[in-house]
Amino acid sequence: MKDLHKNPSKKSVVNHNKTRNGTPVDHPQNCEHECPYGFDRPLCFPCYKKILKEMREKRKEKNGI
C-alpha cells in the first residue's frame, strides 16, 4: 500500500492550476473583463483593491465612523 504513494521522479504531482479543464484562462476567474494582471488567478489586483475599498466603506458605515 505505501508503495503506491511513492514519487520516484521527486517532482511535485500537485496540480497548481485551479481552472477546471487544466488550461490557463486569459482573464481573472471572478472578473468579467480582460485584464493582464489576473492571468489564471481568481482576482486581478485592481479588482481586489476595489473590493477591499468597498468592504472598508461598508464597515465604516456599519460602525458609524
C-alpha positions in Angstrom: 0.0 0.0 0.0 2.7 2.5 0.9 4.5 1.8 -2.4 1.5 3.3 -4.3 2.3 6.7 -2.7 5.9 6.9 -3.7 7.0 9.5 -6.2 10.2 8.2 -7.9 10.7 11.3 -10.0 10.7 13.5 -6.9 8.7 16.1 -8.8 5.6 17.7 -7.4 2.4 15.9 -8.5 0.1 18.6 -7.2 -1.7 20.5 -10.0 -1.4 24.2 -9.1 -3.6 25.2 -11.9 -7.0 26.0 -10.4 -9.1 26.0 -13.6 -11.4 23.1 -14.2 -10.2 21.9 -17.5 -6.5 22.4 -16.8 -5.9 25.2 -19.3 -5.0 28.7 -18.1 -7.5 31.4 -18.7 -6.8 34.8 -20.2 -8.7 36.8 -17.6 -9.4 36.6 -13.8 -12.0 34.0 -12.9 -14.2 36.4 -10.9 -13.8 39.4 -13.2 -15.9 40.0 -16.3 -13.3 42.0 -18.2 -10.0 41.1 -19.7 -7.1 42.1 -17.5 -3.3 41.4 -17.9 -2.9 41.4 -14.1 -5.2 38.5 -13.4 -3.9 35.8 -15.8 -5.1 32.5 -14.4 -5.8 34.0 -10.9 -9.1 34.3 -9.0 -9.0 38.1 -9.0 -6.8 40.8 -10.5 -5.1 43.4 -8.3 -7.2 46.4 -9.4 -10.5 44.5 -8.8 -9.2 43.1 -5.5 -8.3 46.7 -4.4 -11.8 47.8 -5.4 -13.5 45.0 -3.4 -11.4 45.8 -0.3 -12.3 49.5 -0.6 -16.0 48.7 -0.8 -15.7 46.4 2.3 -13.9 49.2 4.3 -16.6 51.7 3.4 -19.4 49.2 4.4 -17.5 48.6 7.7 -17.3 52.3 8.3 -21.0 52.8 7.7 -21.8 49.9 9.9 -19.7 51.2 12.8 -20.9 54.8 12.3 -17.4 56.2 11.6 
